[in-house]
Each structure stands twice: as structure tokens, then as C-alpha cells.
């Protein structure tokens, strides 16, 4: 049995052991060096976030050794712009060293970490977002938020650390496997960042790299902080903005917990998701009921180019057969839960008979809340 003469040593020992157990647990729940699609159910964004935050927090990613008094925990990074400083004196930090700010909840809004680095005569607060993949719409939203509340973030962080912040920076950290599969896509992840000169790092084998092709690990504080500085707002793609607005509205409808007309079990949902991922090269893992479209509909409904790649309809035919419609294509779920295309006779019959339709959203599973302790 280990004994401690001073309580302070016991507390430090407990904190260190707790950290080791936490990181080991997170690592053991991730399957590495395999095809991304095969492990997407296990290696999700919130786990990636946890690993990287714990490694940075505990100086495990070759980061400059961050003093303990330069490690700050707040409730929510996004809300720091409206931080109320009345009665609070801020933190006593070592101004010559890197500062790290994390939040109580891993599932925070927009940002996961803030690193405050010294670049020559300037102090730059770099807001970091971690993700398996982050779309152009999301990147724009996170980046432009820093433009919109630029002075508020600078002032409140400055108050928090009792020092002046000269500039705000923005940095993305992506998962290697997923970004490799999206290498030629200009509107997602690495492709979008490269096109718009947004600084990013790649996370692979518990290390950080400055590109998909790099074999030499880097650390966050070795990057050119001046290149991360947010200067002017990024332009939104109008169609992407509208598309994501529709998604958000569907998610609000899901929260209403309406009742579907048609009964569909978990095994059928899994089969549909697996089929769509394979047939259409997608990466969904959830199917959530949105609302009823009606019970007296004939034929297929063209839902339009804006939403037909993320919504799906479950249909019950006149003889209680189950169908689903995705991307304006119809499929039948037979009695053994095997998915088939409709025969010409079934297509003709379907166009003449009335059916009940339920609308579903195809998406990634919603992130769980998790608190740092």
C-alpha cells in the first residue's frame, strides 16, 4: 500500500492516475489503422475530441511544457465572449508560456480548446475545433463567429488571463482516415481548408501532422500562429446554407417526438443505413423519424435536390409491404429484411395505389454530453 506524508502529494498522485486511466480507457475504445468505414461506429467525433484534449492538456503531443497554473477550465468556450467579470479577478498565469483553456463539457458549442501562444511580440488566442470531418458550412460558421465577436473574445480572454490578447486564430484538427477518403473533395475538411488557406492539422496514431502526406509529427505550438489569424469573413455557399438550415429545422421537429404511421424496427433501420452507405457511398449511422407526410399518397415524391441526399421516406403499401425512397429511387424491404429494387410490375402498382409515408432524417448520431472531472 502506498502512503503519503502530505495530502498534496496524495492529491497529485490521484489526479495523475485518474488521467492515465481516462486516456487508456478512451484509447481502448478506438480501433486504429483500419478502414474508416469499418470503424465509424466505434471511432466517432466525441472520442477523437476526448483523446486529443487529454493529450494536449497533459503535454502528451510534444507541446511546449504547459505549466499547471496556465491550464484553465471554464464552462463553455463559445460563451466566453459574454463572460461576466464582475467580482472575478481572473487567473494568475505565467505570461511567458503557452496557456491552454478547456471546457467542462466535451460537447461544447463550436470550439473544443483555446491555445494562447506567444508569437514574437504578440499574444494569439487560437480557437481549436476537432472533428472526424467538418463540412464547409460548419467551418464557415465557426470561423465567422470569431469575426463577428472578435473584440468580445479578445477582451474577455484578456481579462481571464490578466493580459492583452493581440489577435484571434482558428485551427482545425481532422482525423487522418476520414480525410484520406475525402482527399479530392473541395467542399469538405482538408480540401476546403486548403482552398481557403485555413490552417489545419491531421491526427494519426495519437500524433499530429501538418498534412495527409507528412511522416514527421508536429506539435500545435510549432505552427506559424500568424497564419491562423482570422482576418475577414468567409463566404457562405448559398445552397449549403439553405440545406443546413433545413437540416436544423428537421432536427427541431425530431425533438417534438411525433409518432410515425408506419412501424419499423431497429434491424430494418440498420439494414437501410447499411444499404445506403454502401450503394451511395455515404457514412450515416442514424435514422430518426421527423414527421408524417400523409396516408393517401400515390407514386414517388420528388423532394428536390436540396434535401434528397439526407432524407428518406418509409412507405407502407396497400398490402402492408414496406418500401423506402432515397434520392428519388424506390426500394422494397422484403419479409426477410433484404432490400431489393422494385420490379416493373411493382413500380406500376405503386404508382396507382395509395400509401402511407413517413419522413426520416439520415444523419450522424447526436453527440452525448460528457463532463471533465
Buried (B, 14 or more C-beta within 10 A) or exposed (E): EEEEEEEEEEEEEEEEEEBEEBBEEBBEEBEEEEEBBEBBEEBBBBBBBBBBBBBBBBBBBBBBEBBEEBBBEBEBBBBBBEBEEEEEEBBEBEBEBBBBBBBBBBBBEBBBBBBBBBBEEBBBBBBBBBBBBBBBBBBBBBBBBBBEBBEEBBBBBBBBBEBEBBBBBBBBBBBBBBBBBBEEBEBBBBBBBEEBEBBBBBBBEBBBBBBBEEEEBBBBBEBEBEEBBBEEEBEBBEEBEBBBEBBEEBBEBBEEEEEBBBEBEEEBBEBBBEBBBEEEEBBBBEBBBBBBBEEEBEEBBEBEEBBBBBBBBBBBBEEEBBBBBBBEEBBBBEEEEEBEEBEEEBEEBBEEEEBBBBBBBBBBEEBEEBEBE
